[in-house]
Amino acid sequence: MMTFEGESVNDYTHIIPEKRSLADLDNSTRISIIKRDIWIPTKKLDQLFTTIDFMIGSEGRLVVPSMLVWGPGGSGKSAIIERLKHIYTTRDKNIKSISAGMNLDSSQLVDLICNSFGISSGAGRQSLDRTTRVLNTIRAENIAALLMDELNDSGLRTLAQQKNSMSLMKFLSGPPCYLSIICFGDLTSAEVLMRDNQIYRRYVHWPLTPWKNDQDFCDFLATYESHLPLKLPSDISCSAGRRRILKQSLGVMDNVVKIIKCLAYEAVLNGTERMDVELVDNDICYLCMRYGEALRRSPEPKQAKLKR
């Protein structure tokens, strides 16, 4: 193995065992590995997953519980959705997912839902036929929940469209569908749900808060570092590292991950093989820009504009 001045033969004990061999790969391959998104379990999200697991598949209730997970852009909502989809590929109960955001063909919510169930939403289909087919799919595939991303974009549509969407969501969470609706969006998503009081009171509201300088953040940084194919330990979870990363990231998950990745790119390409947390104070925005990453400088969501 490669050795560095002042260092003994490196056995890469700072990297998790199954990834230690990656540190000996060429720079280009290691950069590609660092670019990949990985899932790091955290205490702040463990309870969220436990609650969702408890909610999904509630039986014997007239209306099953639902949830709104909200937070500013970059707070990790997309990663949570992908993790849930991965988890439920091995469960007895299944889930479906859609994005309620604006898309190229401006599909209505009912069309998006039908498509997620593999049901054509063409003009020739009658709504009763589609309802029957959705119910048959729910029963045949044991589907217990629907993940709905970008709920906040519904606030950009007309009041009539919002009313139809709320009615559809109520139908899905009650008989005969009994689906838990797990919505994701920014703070304005709550405003969308408030258009219908019956819908609003059915939802557990779960905010995704920024990181704090605590043990959970320390564990996250240390664990993330242990997945990176660097030849030397960096100890970015030390007190100074935590403080610097937290300050420059504003505690936003997306910023934290981008900062770590850019520090790792630099460590590989300049040959130091360890992340330098002092770079975070010097000009982390410039460093991220060099590697094509944009930091979010404000954690506050923008207000939705309501069409009438």
N, C-alpha and C positions, 0 to 999 in steps of 0.2 A: 504494500500500500504506500501511497505518497506520504512523505514526511515534510514538515515545515520547520524552519529554524526555531529552536527552543522547544520543539514538540517531539514527543516520542512517537513510535509507530501508532497511527490512529486506528482504533477499532470501531470508530463511529458510534460509540455508546450513547451519544446525544440524539441519535436517530432511532426511531422505533425499529425493532429487529427486522421486520419484513421489508423495510425500505432501505436498509443500510447499504446494500449492494449498489443502489442507485447513485451514491456519492462518487463512484468510480467511473461513471459514464462520462462521455464527452460533454463539453459546455452546452452545445446546441440542444442535446437531448435533455440535459438537466434544466435548461431554461423552459423547454416545452413542458416538463413535469411541473415546474413552479407555476406556470400559467394556469394549470388546471384548477378548477374549483374543488375543494374538499369539504366534507362535513365534519365539524368539530363539535361534539356534544358539550353543552353548557348547562349549568344549574338553572340559569335564568330561562331556558327553554324546556328543560326537563319537565317542569310542572305544566307547561302549556300542552305538551304532547300527552302527558298523563290525563289532563282534563279532557282533551279531544277524544282520547281513547275511551274514557268513561262515558262521554256523551254519545259517541257513535254506536248505533245499534241498540239504543234504549227501546225496550219493548214494554207493551202494556200501557202506553201513554197515548192520549188523544192527539197531542202535538209533541213531537220530539224536540229536544233542545237544539239550539243553533248558536253560532258564535260569530262575532266580528273581531278579527285581528287587525289592528290598525297601527300605523307608525309612519314616520316620514320616509321619503324615498331613500333607499339604501339601508334600511333597517333590517333587512334579511327576509322579507316576506316571500320572495320568489324561492329562496333556498328552503324555507319551511315547507312550501307547497311541494317542491320536488322531493323533499325528505318524506313527507307524508305519503306521496305516491309510491315511493320506494318501499316504505314500511308495509303498506297495505297490499303489496303484491304477494306477501307471504301470510296474510291473515285470512280467516274464514270469511269475513265480511269485506266487501270491495268498495271502492270509491270511484267517482268520476270527477273530472275537473274541466272547467271552462275559464275563459277570460272574458269579463264583461266589458272590457275596454273597446274603444273604437277600433275597427279593423277595416281592411281594404274594401270589403263589400258591405260594411255597415249593417251586419246581421243583427236582427232583433234577438233578445234574450231567449225567446222560445226556440228560435232556429238554432242558436248555439247549443242549447240543452239537447235538442233532438239530435243534432250532429254528434254530440259527445256520446250519445247512446247508440250511435250507428244507424240513426233513422233519418231518411231523407225528409227535408222540409220544403220540398217543391210545392208549387201552387196547386198541383193536382191532389195533394193529400188533404183529407178532412181532419179537423182537429180531434174529433172523437177517435178516429183511427190512430192518430199519433199518440193520443193518451193511452189507448189500449196497448199499443206497442211498447211505450215507455214502461208501463206497469209490468208487462210480460218480461221485459229486460231486467227490471229491478228484481223480480222474483227469480228469474232463471239464473242471474249472475250474483244474487245475494248482495245487491248494492245497498249500502246503508248511509252514504253521505255524498254530497256534492260540494266540491271545492270551487269557489267563485272568486277569481282574482280581478283586481282593478274595479272594484265596486264603485269607487269614487268617480269613475268616468260616466257612470249613470247620471250623475248630477249635471252633466253637460247636455243632457237630452231634454226633450220637452216634458212638461208635467204629465201629459197623457201617456207618454212612453214610460215614465217613472211609475205611474199608477198601475199600468199593465204589468210592469216588472214586479212590483210589490205583491200584486195579486197572485202572480205565478209562484213567487217564493213562498207565500202562505199555503198555496195548494200543495207544493212539493213537501213541506214539512208536516203536513197533516194527513189524514186519511184520504185516499188509500196508499199514498206513496211512502210516508213516514221516513223522509230523508232528513238527516241533519245537514243544514246548510252552513258551511264554514266559509265566511266571506273574508276577503283581504283587501285592504286599501289604506289610504291616508286618513287624516283626521276628518276630512270632508265626507268620508263614507258614513259617519254617524249622522250627518245631516241628511244624507240620502234615505237612511232608514227612518229618520224622524218624520218623513213625509206620511208615514202610516204608523199610528201609535200602536196598533195591534202587532205589527211586525217588530217595532222598536223594543217593546217590552219582552219579547221572546228571546232576544239575543244577549248572550254574555259578551261584554265588551272587554277585550284583552289588549291593552296597549303594549307596544314594543318599545321599551324605554332605552335611552342611550346607555352605553357602558359607564360604569363608575370605577374608580380606582380601588377595587376590592379584590378579594381572593378569587372570585369567579373570573375576573378579567385577567388576573395573573395566570390562572390555570389555562385559560384560552390561549394566551400568547405562548406559554411554554409548550402546550400540546401542538399548536400550529407549527412552531419551530421544529418539533420532533418529526414532522412529516416532510421537511425540506431536505433535499439532497446536497447539503453543504458539508464540506469536509471538517469544519471546525465549529464548535459550539459558539453561539452568539449571546445567549442569556438576555434576550430582549424583554423577558418578564421581570428583570431586576427593577428595583424602585425607580431608577432614572429612566429606564426604557419605558416602563408603564406610564410614567408621568408625561414623557415627551410624546409618545404615541397618542395618549388620551387627549392631550391638548390640541394637537394638530388634526386629529380625526374628528373632534367634537363629540367623540363617543359613538359615532355612527358606524355601524358594522361594516358597511361597504368601504368606507374610508380606511378603517383599521386593516382590512384584508389587502387593499391596494397598497397601503404603506408597507406592509410586511413583504408583499410580493416584489415591490420595487427595490427594497433594501436587499432582498435575496438576489434579484437580477444583478444588481451592482456588485454584490459579493462574488458572484460567479465570474462576471465579465472583467472585473479589475484584479482578480486573482487573490483577493484577501481571504476568501472562503468563509468569512463571518460577517454577519450584518452589523453595520455601524450605526448605532442609535443616535450618535451625534449628528448624523446627516438629517435627522428628523427636524432638529432645531435650525440647521443652516438654511435649507430651502427645499423642503420636502415637496412643495408644489411643482418646482422646476424639475426635480428628480422624477416625479410621477409623470410629468408632461413628456420628458425624454423617452419614457417607456410606454407612452400612449395611454396613460391612465389619468382620468379627471377626478379630482377630489370635490366632494360636495361641500360648499362653504357655508351653507345654511341648512339647519335641520328642520326648518319650519315649512310645512306644506302650503301650497298656494290655494286660495279659496276657489271653489268651483263657480263658474259662471252659469247661471240658470237660464235656460231658454224657455220662453213661454209661447 
